[in-house]
Amino acid sequence: MENRVHIFDTTLRDGEQSPGFSMNLEEKLKLAHQLEALQVDVIEAGFPIASEGDFESVRKVAQEIRSVTVAGLARAIEKDILRAWEALESAASPRIHTFIATSDIHLKFKLKRSREQVLDDTVRAVRLARSLCNEVEFSAEDAGRSDLDYLCQVVEAAISEGATIINIPDTVGYCVPEEFGEIFKVLKKKVSNIQRARLSCHCHNDLGFAVANSLSAIQAGARQVECTMNGIGERAGNASLEEIVMGLRVRKEHLGFTTGVVAEEIYKSSHLLSNLTGMIVQANKAIVGKNAFAHEAGIHQDGVLKQALTYEIMTPQSVGVPTNDLVLGKHSGRHALSKRYDDLGYQLEKKELDRAYMLFTKLADKKKDIYDEDLLAIIHDGIRIIPERYQLKYVHAVGGNQVLASATVKLIKDEEPLVERGLGAGPIEAIYQAIDQITGVAGRLLDFSVRSVSGGKDAVGEVFVHVDFEGQSFSGKAASSDLIDASARAYLNAVNKTVYARESTASQKDS
C-alpha cells in the first residue's frame, strides 16, 4: 500500500473564500510561488467561472507554476468545465476539479434535482473534463451527509468516465473521525473500480475535527488531503496544512505515512499568508503560532534547557521558525543584511535588497536592536507587489481624551505633493479622513488590529486593516516602531490596492 500522502493546497480557492482573506492577482502569484517552494503536490488556484479576476488568477498561476499540479474548480456544468480548461490549458500539469452535491438535503433544497439526475450530471461532467484534461478530480459535495450506497454509485460512475481522483468532502464539518474514516472503508469495499482512482479528503473545521477527520481518512485509505495554510477557509476554516504535515512527520512511526512537503518552508508560508491577508495567526496556533515553541513555566524551561525533547516534540528549525534572536544593529551593512535574509530563506533581488536596506536603516535609527521578526516585517511591509500610486511623505496627528483629534497628512502622487487636514474622534480616524480627502477614495474601516512584532518599548508594531471601498474589501498592512506611521501606511496600502484594481479593470475594458 502506498504510504505517500499527496498534499492538495486550496488556500487560493477555499481559503480565500473566508471573509477578510481576499487577495489580488499579484498577491496570489506570490503565495503560489511560495507554495511551490513548499513543494505541495497540487495548488488549487481558484474557481475560474466565478469572476474575471478568478479566471485570470488561475490562468496566471497555471502559466508560472511549473513543478506543481495546478487545479481549477468547476461545477458539474459544461460552461464551468470549459472555462476551467481555458484557464488551465497552459499549465505544465493541469487538473480539472469538478463537483456536485450528493446529500439528499443538498439535492432537495439547493440543486432541486433527483438522485438519477445528479448521477447523469456526474457522468456528463467527468466525461467532458476527461476529454480535455488527463487529470480529473471529482468531488461529491457534502459526502459526509450522503447516503453511502448512493455515494458509492456516484463514485463508481465518475471513475468509469475517467476520474483519476475521487474527493470525499466533509463540507460542513459534521463528521467525527470514526464516522468519516468509515466512509472510505465502505468505498474501498463496495466500489468495484476504486483501485483506478486516488482517494482524497476535504474536511472543514466547524466542530474542530478537520485535522482529526483527515488523519482518520488517511488511515482508512485516502492518499490525498485537501487543506490550507493556517487552516483558513469557509466559516471555521479547513484542515490545517501545517498540522497535517507535521502530524504525519512527527508521528511517522505510529501512522506510517509521509508527504513531499519541505517542512522547513512552513513558517515562511504561514507568515507570508498572514502578511498578504492582514489576518494574524492566533498566538497558540499549533506549529506556526507565536507561542508554539514558547515555554514560560519554570519546570518546562528547566526541562527544555536540559534536553529540548522533554517538552518539544519537534524543533522550531524543523518548520523554519527563525531562532537567532539578535542579529543586526544600526552599524550593520548591506552585506550583513543580505546574508541574514539568505539565512531566513529570502533571496532578494537588488531592487528588493535596496528597498529592504532603506527601511532597515530607518528602523535602526529608531531602535537599538533589530530582530529576525523585525526583518520579516520589513520584507513583507516594504517590498510592495502593487504600484504605490500614493506614497506617505508626512503624517502628524494630535489627540487626547478632552479634545477632537486632528491630523495633517502629506502624500506624493506622480511626484506632486498633496496635503490635507482631517478631524475625528481619535487620531486614526482623523488620519484616514485626511487620506480620503486627498485620494478621493472613501473607505469604510471594517477591522483594525495591531500586534507587536518584537519585544521591548521600541518594538516594531504591525498594523492590519480591512477596508470596504464601495462594496469591495481590501486589506492593508504596515510595520513601524511608530504606530501612527504604521496606521497611516496600512490604510494607504489598502487605498493603493483599490486604486490599482480600478485601473486594471478600466484598462481591461478599454482593451
C-alpha positions in Angstrom: 0.0 0.0 0.0 1.3 3.5 -0.9 2.3 5.4 2.1 2.9 8.7 0.3 0.1 11.3 1.1 -0.3 14.0 -1.6 -0.9 17.5 -0.3 -3.6 19.4 -2.2 -3.4 23.1 -1.1 -6.6 25.0 -1.6 -5.6 28.2 0.2 -6.0 30.2 -3.0 -9.5 28.9 -3.6 -11.3 27.6 -0.5 -9.1 29.6 1.8 -9.7 32.9 0.0 -13.5 32.4 0.4 -13.1 33.2 4.1 -14.2 36.7 4.9 -11.3 39.1 5.0 -8.9 36.8 3.2 -9.3 38.1 -0.4 -6.0 38.6 -2.4 -5.3 40.4 -5.6 -3.6 38.8 -8.6 -0.1 39.7 -7.6 -0.6 38.5 -4.0 -2.0 35.2 -5.2 1.0 34.7 -7.5 3.4 35.5 -4.7 1.7 32.9 -2.4 1.6 30.4 -5.3 5.3 30.6 -5.8 5.8 30.1 -2.0 3.5 27.0 -2.1 5.7 25.7 -5.0 8.8 26.2 -2.8 6.9 24.4 0.0 6.5 21.5 -2.6 2.8 20.8 -2.1 1.6 18.4 -4.8 -1.4 20.4 -6.0 -2.3 24.1 -5.9 -6.0 24.8 -6.4 -5.7 28.2 -7.9 -9.3 29.3 -7.9 -12.8 28.9 -9.4 -12.4 30.3 -13.0 -16.1 30.7 -13.7 -16.7 32.8 -10.6 -15.3 36.0 -11.9 -12.9 37.5 -14.4 -10.5 38.1 -11.6 -10.6 34.4 -10.5 -10.2 33.3 -14.1 -7.1 35.5 -14.6 -5.6 34.3 -11.3 -5.9 30.7 -12.3 -4.6 31.4 -15.8 -1.5 33.2 -14.4 -0.8 30.6 -11.8 -1.1 27.9 -14.4 1.4 29.8 -16.6 4.0 30.5 -13.9 3.9 27.4 -11.7 5.8 24.6 -13.5 6.7 22.0 -10.9 3.4 21.6 -9.2 0.0 20.4 -10.5 -2.4 23.4 -10.9 -6.1 22.8 -10.4 -9.2 24.8 -11.2 -12.6 24.2 -9.7 -15.7 23.7 -11.8 -19.3 22.8 -11.0 -20.6 19.8 -12.9 -21.8 22.2 -15.6 -20.5 22.4 -19.2 -19.7 26.1 -19.2 -17.8 25.8 -15.9 -15.7 23.0 -17.1 -14.9 24.7 -20.4 -14.0 27.9 -18.6 -11.7 26.0 -16.2 -9.9 24.3 -19.0 -9.4 27.7 -20.8 -7.7 28.9 -17.7 -5.6 25.8 -17.1 -4.6 24.7 -20.6 -1.1 26.4 -20.4 -0.2 24.6 -17.1 2.6 22.1 -17.1 0.4 19.7 -15.1 -3.2 20.8 -15.2 -6.2 19.3 -13.3 -9.9 20.0 -13.7 -11.7 19.6 -10.4 -15.4 19.2 -10.9 -18.0 18.7 -8.2 -21.7 18.2 -7.4 -23.6 17.6 -4.2 -24.7 14.1 -3.3 -26.5 14.5 0.0 -30.3 14.4 0.0 -30.5 17.8 1.8 -28.5 19.5 -1.0 -30.4 17.7 -3.8 -33.7 18.7 -2.3 -33.1 22.3 -1.3 -30.1 23.5 -3.3 -30.0 21.6 -6.6 -33.6 20.6 -6.8 -32.7 17.5 -8.7 -33.2 13.8 -8.2 -30.6 11.3 -7.5 -30.8 10.0 -11.0 -30.4 13.5 -12.5 -27.3 14.1 -10.3 -25.8 10.8 -11.4 -26.3 11.8 -15.0 -24.8 15.2 -14.3 -21.7 13.5 -12.8 -21.3 11.2 -15.9 -21.5 14.1 -18.4 -19.3 16.4 -16.4 -16.5 13.9 -15.8 -16.7 12.7 -19.4 -16.3 16.3 -20.7 -13.5 17.1 -18.3 -11.6 14.0 -19.2 -11.9 14.7 -22.9 -10.0 18.0 -22.2 -7.6 17.0 -19.4 -5.8 13.8 -18.5 -6.1 14.5 -14.8 -9.7 14.9 -13.5 -10.8 15.1 -9.9 -14.4 14.6 -8.9 -15.8 15.8 -5.6 -19.1 14.6 -4.1 -20.0 17.7 -2.2 -21.5 17.1 1.3 -20.4 13.4 1.0 -20.2 13.3 4.8 -24.0 13.5 5.0 -24.7 11.4 1.9 -26.4 8.0 1.7 -23.4 5.6 1.4 -25.0 3.3 -1.2 -25.8 6.3 -3.4 -22.4 7.8 -2.8 -20.8 4.5 -3.9 -22.9 4.6 -7.1 -21.9 8.1 -8.0 -18.2 7.5 -7.3 -18.2 4.3 -9.4 -19.8 6.2 -12.3 -17.2 9.0 -12.0 -14.3 6.6 -12.1 -15.9 4.8 -15.1 -15.9 8.0 -17.0 -12.2 8.7 -16.3 -12.0 10.5 -12.9 -8.5 9.9 -11.6 -9.0 11.4 -8.1 -12.1 11.0 -6.0 -12.6 13.5 -3.3 -14.8 13.0 -0.3 -15.6 16.3 1.4 -17.0 16.8 4.9 -18.4 20.1 3.5 -20.0 21.4 6.7 -17.6 19.8 9.2 -20.3 17.4 10.5 -18.5 14.1 10.8 -16.5 12.7 13.7 -13.2 10.8 12.9 -14.5 7.3 13.3 -17.6 8.0 11.1 -15.5 9.8 8.4 -13.0 7.0 8.2 -15.8 4.5 7.8 -16.9 6.3 4.6 -13.5 5.5 3.0 -13.6 1.9 4.1 -17.1 1.4 2.6 -16.0 3.0 -0.7 -12.9 0.7 -0.9 -15.1 -2.3 -0.2 -18.2 -1.6 -2.4 -16.9 0.4 -5.4 -15.7 -2.1 -7.9 -13.3 0.2 -9.8 -12.0 2.1 -6.8 -8.4 1.0 -7.4 -8.3 3.1 -10.6 -8.5 6.4 -8.6 -6.7 8.0 -5.7 -9.0 8.8 -2.8 -8.9 12.2 -1.3 -10.5 14.0 1.7 -11.5 17.6 2.2 -12.5 18.5 5.8 -14.0 21.6 7.3 -13.5 22.6 10.9 -16.9 23.6 12.1 -16.7 21.2 15.1 -12.9 21.4 15.4 -12.4 17.9 13.8 -10.9 18.8 10.4 -7.4 17.6 11.1 -8.5 14.5 13.1 -11.0 13.6 10.3 -8.3 14.0 7.7 -5.9 11.7 9.6 -8.7 9.2 10.0 -9.4 9.3 6.2 -5.7 8.6 5.6 -5.7 5.6 7.8 -8.7 4.3 6.0 -7.2 4.7 2.5 -7.1 8.3 1.4 -3.9 9.3 -0.2 -4.6 13.0 -0.9 -5.5 15.6 1.7 -7.1 18.9 0.8 -6.0 21.6 3.2 -5.0 25.2 3.6 -2.2 27.2 5.2 -3.1 28.4 8.7 -6.4 26.4 8.3 -8.2 29.3 6.7 -11.4 28.7 4.8 -15.2 29.0 4.8 -16.7 29.6 8.2 -14.4 27.9 10.8 -11.9 27.0 8.2 -10.3 24.0 6.6 -7.9 21.3 7.8 -4.6 23.0 8.5 -1.8 22.0 6.2 0.9 22.6 8.7 -0.8 20.4 11.3 -1.4 17.5 8.9 2.1 17.6 7.5 3.8 17.8 10.9 1.4 15.3 12.4 2.4 12.8 9.8 6.1 13.7 10.2 6.3 13.7 14.0 4.2 10.6 14.4 5.5 8.8 11.3 6.5 5.7 13.4 2.9 5.4 14.5 1.0 6.5 11.4 3.4 5.3 8.8 2.8 8.0 6.2 5.0 10.6 4.5 4.5 13.7 2.4 6.7 15.5 -0.1 6.4 18.9 1.7 9.5 20.8 2.6 8.6 21.3 6.2 11.3 24.0 6.7 9.2 26.3 4.4 6.1 26.0 6.6 6.7 29.1 8.8 7.7 31.3 5.9 4.5 30.2 4.1 2.3 30.9 7.1 4.0 34.3 7.7 3.6 35.3 4.1 -0.1 34.4 4.1 -0.7 36.3 7.3 1.0 39.4 5.8 -0.7 39.2 2.5 -4.2 39.0 4.1 -3.6 41.0 7.2 -5.1 38.2 9.3 -3.0 37.5 12.4 -2.3 33.9 13.3 -3.5 33.2 16.8 -0.7 33.0 19.3 -1.5 29.5 20.4 -2.0 28.1 16.9 -0.2 24.7 16.6 3.0 24.7 14.6 3.1 28.3 13.5 1.6 30.4 16.3 3.8 32.8 18.2 3.7 30.6 21.3 4.1 27.3 19.6 7.7 26.9 20.8 7.5 29.3 23.9 8.0 27.9 27.4 7.0 30.1 30.4 6.6 27.7 33.2 9.8 27.2 35.2 9.6 23.4 35.2 9.2 23.5 31.4 12.1 25.9 30.9 14.3 23.8 33.1 13.5 20.7 31.2 14.0 22.3 27.8 17.4 23.7 28.8 18.5 20.2 29.9 17.0 18.4 26.9 14.7 20.1 24.4 12.8 16.8 23.8 11.4 16.9 27.3 8.8 19.4 26.2 9.4 19.9 22.5 8.2 17.1 20.1 9.7 19.0 17.2 12.2 21.7 16.8 11.5 25.2 15.7 14.1 24.7 12.9 12.1 21.8 11.6 9.3 24.1 10.4 11.6 27.0 9.6 11.0 29.2 12.6 13.9 31.7 13.0 15.7 31.0 16.2 18.6 33.5 16.2 17.4 36.3 18.4 19.6 39.4 18.0 21.1 39.8 14.5 21.7 43.3 13.4 22.0 46.9 14.6 22.4 50.4 13.1 26.0 49.9 12.1 25.3 46.7 10.2 25.9 46.9 6.4 24.1 45.8 3.3 26.1 42.6 3.0 25.2 41.5 6.6 21.5 42.3 5.9 21.6 40.3 2.7 23.3 37.4 4.4 20.7 37.3 7.2 17.8 37.3 4.7 19.6 34.4 3.0 19.6 32.6 6.4 15.9 33.3 6.7 15.2 31.8 3.3 14.8 35.0 1.3 17.0 35.5 -1.8 16.4 39.2 -2.6 17.0 40.8 -5.9 18.9 44.1 -6.0 15.9 46.3 -6.0 14.3 44.3 -3.2 17.5 44.5 -1.2 17.8 48.2 -1.8 14.3 48.8 -0.6 14.7 46.5 2.5 18.0 48.2 3.4 16.4 51.6 3.2 13.7 50.5 5.6 16.2 48.7 7.8 18.3 51.8 8.2 15.2 53.9 9.1 14.3 51.3 11.7 17.8 51.1 13.1 17.7 54.8 13.7 14.7 54.3 15.9 15.6 51.2 17.9 18.8 49.8 19.1 18.4 46.1 18.3 16.9 44.5 15.2 15.5 41.0 15.5 14.5 38.4 12.9 10.9 39.3 13.4 11.7 42.9 12.5 13.4 41.8 9.3 10.4 39.7 8.3 8.1 42.7 9.0 10.3 44.8 6.7 10.4 42.3 3.9 6.6 42.0 3.8 5.8 45.6 4.5 8.5 47.2 2.4 8.6 45.2 -0.8 5.3 46.1 -2.5 3.7 43.9 -5.1 1.4 46.5 -6.4 2.2 50.0 -7.7 2.1 52.7 -5.0 0.0 55.4 -6.6 0.1 57.3 -3.3 3.1 57.4 -1.0 3.1 58.7 2.5 5.5 61.6 2.9 4.4 63.1 6.2 1.8 62.5 9.0 1.2 64.4 12.2 -1.7 63.7 14.5 -2.8 65.3 17.7 -5.4 63.8 20.1 -6.4 63.3 23.7 -9.4 62.4 25.8 -10.5 66.1 26.1 -10.1 67.3 22.5 -11.2 66.5 19.0 -8.4 64.8 17.2 -6.8 66.3 14.2 -4.2 65.1 11.7 -2.2 66.6 8.8 -1.2 64.2 6.0 1.1 64.8 3.1 1.0 62.3 0.2 3.0 62.1 -3.0 1.4 61.2 -6.3 3.3 61.4 -9.5 5.9 63.5 -7.7 3.2 66.0 -6.8 2.8 66.8 -3.0 -0.8 66.6 -1.7 -1.7 67.9 1.7 -5.0 67.7 3.7 -6.1 68.0 7.3 -8.6 65.7 8.9 -10.7 65.6 12.1 -12.0 62.6 14.0 -12.9 61.1 17.4 -9.4 59.8 17.5 -6.1 60.4 15.6 -6.6 57.3 13.4 -10.0 58.5 12.2 -8.5 61.9 11.6 -5.6 60.5 9.6 -7.9 58.3 7.5 -10.3 61.2 6.8 -7.3 63.2 5.5 -6.2 60.4 3.2 -9.8 60.0 1.9 -9.9 63.7 1.1 -6.6 63.6 -0.8 -7.3 60.4 -2.8 -11.0 60.8 -3.3 -11.3 57.1 -2.5 -13.5 57.0 0.6 -13.2 53.8 2.6 -15.2 52.3 5.4 -13.0 50.7 8.1 -14.2 47.1 8.8 -11.4 45.9 11.0 -8.3 47.4 12.6 -5.7 45.3 14.6 -2.2 45.8 15.9 0.4 43.3 17.0 3.8 43.7 18.4 6.4 42.1 16.2 9.2 42.0 18.8 9.7 42.8 22.5 10.7 46.0 24.2 9.3 49.5 24.4 10.8 50.2 21.0 9.2 47.2 19.4 8.0 47.2 15.8 4.2 47.2 15.6 2.3 45.7 12.7 -1.0 47.3 11.8 -3.6 45.4 9.8 -6.7 46.9 8.4 -9.7 45.7 6.3 -11.4 48.4 4.4 -14.6 48.5 2.3 -14.5 50.6 -0.8 -18.0 50.8 -2.4 -18.6 47.1 -1.8 -15.1 45.8 -2.5 -13.0 44.8 0.5 -9.2 45.2 0.6 -6.7 44.6 3.3 -3.8 46.8 4.2 -0.7 46.4 6.4 2.3 48.2 7.5 5.0 47.9 10.2 6.8 50.6 12.1 8.1 51.4 15.5 5.7 54.4 15.3 2.1 53.2 15.4 0.7 56.5 13.9 3.0 56.0 10.9 2.1 52.3 10.6 -1.6 53.1 10.9 -1.4 55.7 8.1 0.6 53.4 5.8 -1.6 50.4 6.4 -4.7 52.3 5.3 -2.8 53.8 2.4 -1.8 50.3 1.4 -5.5 49.3 1.1 -6.2 52.5 -0.8 -3.5 51.8 -3.3 -4.9 48.3 -3.8 -8.4 49.5 -4.7 -6.9 52.2 -7.0 -4.8 49.6 -8.7 -7.9 47.3 -9.0 -9.9 50.0 -10.6 -7.2 51.0 -13.0 -6.7 47.4 -14.0 -10.5 46.9 -14.6 -10.6 50.1 -16.7 -7.7 49.0 -18.8 -9.2 45.6 -19.5 -12.5 47.3 -20.6 -10.5 49.6 -22.9 -8.7 46.7 -24.5 
